[in-house]
Amino acid sequence: QVQLVESGGGLVQAGDSLRLSCTASGRTFSSRAMGWFRQAPGKERVIVAAITWSGGRTYYVDSVKGRFTISRDNAKNTVYLQMNSLKPEDTAVYYCAADSRLFGNLRYGLHDYDYWGQGTQVTVSS
């Protein structure tokens, strides 16, 4: 079982930066790929970024490439999402999620992740 708690959201202006953190409980965090997803009002939840269990590979949706960076510290059971040059269209609730498999490759679908945090609101004003 993995429990996830996100933090770091807030209200910022366009062009600002935020760093989201997601801390996990349980012994299997370091064995699972992790993802950050977001859900804007009236829209579906979609993947933003993902990272393998080792941190060796990452994935980004095109709209955040070059602006967002996903990273992890397995010693701290924490995954991060550094968000730079924020835009109003980045406004959403951001969720971290843990892959259902151990030592798996990167996956991008909602159904690939079994464990979810409660979400943290990111609001970017223009």
C-alpha positions as CSV (number, residue, x, y, z in Angstrom):
1,Q,0.0,0.0,0.0
2,V,1.2,3.5,-0.9
3,Q,-0.2,6.7,0.5
4,L,0.7,10.0,-1.2
5,V,0.5,13.5,0.0
6,E,1.1,16.5,-2.3
7,S,2.1,20.0,-1.3
8,G,3.4,23.2,-2.8
9,G,0.5,24.4,-4.8
10,G,-0.7,28.0,-4.7
11,L,-1.7,31.2,-6.5
12,V,1.1,32.7,-8.7
13,Q,1.4,35.1,-11.6
14,A,2.2,34.1,-15.2
15,G,5.9,33.6,-15.5
16,D,6.5,32.6,-11.9
17,S,7.7,29.2,-10.6
18,L,6.4,26.6,-8.2
19,R,7.7,23.3,-6.9
20,L,5.3,20.6,-6.1
21,S,6.3,17.8,-3.7
22,C,4.7,14.4,-3.2
23,T,5.8,12.4,-0.2
24,A,4.9,8.7,0.0
25,S,4.5,6.3,2.9
26,G,5.2,2.6,2.5
27,R,8.2,0.6,1.5
28,T,7.7,0.3,-2.2
29,F,8.0,4.0,-3.3
30,S,11.5,3.5,-4.6
31,S,10.4,0.5,-6.8
32,R,7.6,2.3,-8.6
33,A,7.4,4.7,-11.4
34,M,5.7,8.0,-10.5
35,G,3.5,10.4,-12.4
36,W,2.2,13.9,-12.1
37,F,-1.3,14.5,-13.5
38,R,-3.5,17.5,-13.7
39,Q,-7.2,18.2,-14.0
40,A,-8.5,21.6,-15.1
41,P,-12.1,22.6,-14.4
42,G,-14.4,20.8,-16.7
43,K,-11.7,18.7,-18.3
44,E,-10.3,15.2,-17.9
45,R,-7.4,14.3,-15.8
46,V,-4.3,14.0,-17.9
47,I,-0.6,13.1,-17.4
48,V,1.9,15.9,-17.2
49,A,5.1,14.1,-16.4
50,A,6.4,10.7,-15.3
51,I,9.6,9.2,-14.0
52,T,10.9,5.7,-13.7
53,W,11.5,4.0,-10.3
54,S,15.3,4.7,-10.7
55,G,14.9,8.3,-12.0
56,G,16.8,7.4,-15.1
57,R,14.0,8.2,-17.6
58,T,11.4,10.8,-17.7
59,Y,8.4,11.8,-19.8
60,Y,6.7,15.1,-20.4
61,V,3.6,16.1,-22.2
62,D,4.5,18.5,-25.0
63,S,2.8,21.5,-23.4
64,V,5.2,21.5,-20.5
65,K,8.5,20.4,-22.1
66,G,11.3,22.8,-21.3
67,R,9.3,24.4,-18.5
68,F,8.6,21.5,-16.0
69,T,11.0,19.1,-14.5
70,I,10.1,15.9,-12.6
71,S,12.6,14.4,-10.2
72,R,12.7,12.1,-7.3
73,D,14.6,11.4,-4.1
74,N,14.1,7.8,-3.1
75,A,15.9,8.3,0.2
76,K,13.2,10.8,1.1
77,N,10.3,8.9,-0.5
78,T,9.5,12.1,-2.4
79,V,8.8,13.0,-6.0
80,Y,9.0,16.6,-7.2
81,L,7.6,18.7,-10.0
82,Q,9.5,21.9,-10.7
83,M,7.3,24.2,-12.7
84,N,8.9,27.3,-14.3
85,S,7.5,29.9,-16.7
86,L,4.0,29.1,-15.5
87,K,1.1,30.1,-17.8
88,P,-2.6,30.6,-17.0
89,E,-3.4,27.4,-18.9
90,D,-1.4,25.5,-16.3
91,T,-4.1,26.2,-13.8
92,A,-5.4,22.9,-12.5
93,V,-5.5,20.5,-9.6
94,Y,-2.2,18.6,-9.7
95,Y,-2.1,15.0,-8.5
96,C,0.8,12.6,-8.0
97,A,0.3,8.9,-8.6
98,A,2.3,5.7,-8.1
99,D,2.4,3.0,-10.8
100,S,0.6,-0.2,-9.9
101,R,3.7,-2.3,-11.0
102,L,7.1,-2.6,-9.4
103,F,10.2,-1.9,-11.4
104,G,8.1,-1.2,-14.5
105,N,8.8,1.1,-17.5
106,L,7.2,4.5,-17.9
107,R,3.4,4.5,-18.4
108,Y,1.1,7.3,-19.2
109,G,-2.5,6.2,-18.6
110,L,-4.7,6.9,-15.6
111,H,-5.4,3.2,-15.3
112,D,-1.7,2.4,-15.0
113,Y,-1.6,4.1,-11.6
114,D,-3.2,2.6,-8.6
115,Y,-2.3,5.1,-5.8
116,W,-3.2,8.7,-5.9
117,G,-2.7,11.8,-3.7
118,Q,-5.5,14.2,-2.7
119,G,-4.3,16.9,-5.2
120,T,-3.0,20.4,-4.8
121,Q,-4.4,23.4,-6.5
122,V,-2.2,25.5,-8.8
123,T,-3.7,28.8,-10.0
124,V,-1.8,31.0,-12.5
125,S,-3.1,34.5,-13.0
126,S,-2.4,36.5,-16.2
